[in-house]
Amino acid sequence: MARIRGNDGTVTVGGTAVGSVTAFTLNQSVTTMDSSAMGDAWDTHIIGSKSWSGTVDVRWDFDDSGQTAMTAGSSVTLNLYPEGNTTGNAEWTGTVTLTALDYSQSHNETASQSFTFQGNGTFTENTVA
């Protein structure tokens, strides 16, 4: 079974690399609608629309152009590369709205940021060309 090393992942926003990434998440979901009726012994459902969302966590660097391009409320093209941005590797991409930015720092730790996003339209799975 092939394994992906977590430290190989990279992120770009609007084509600009985001520096000091420590983690990212990607969530895909679908809505379901109840299609059962009175008298049915079991619930049934049909599939509705799809959505996607996630987070990008970084070691905060206020000089990093990738990080500064992500501001709450902005709409950007986001590319997530779980294996790195190398030809033939997986690439997840789409337009997102940045819905939250969280800053964190504590004693003996580097300051960090977490960017929360909501997909706006289609999410695409490709391979890096």
Protein Blocks (a to p, Z undefined) as FASTA:
>chain_A
ZZddfklpccdeehiacehiabdcdddddddddfbdehiabdcddddddddddddddddd
fkbmklmmpcghiacdddddfkopaehiacdddddddfbdcddddehiacddddddddeh
jadddddZZ
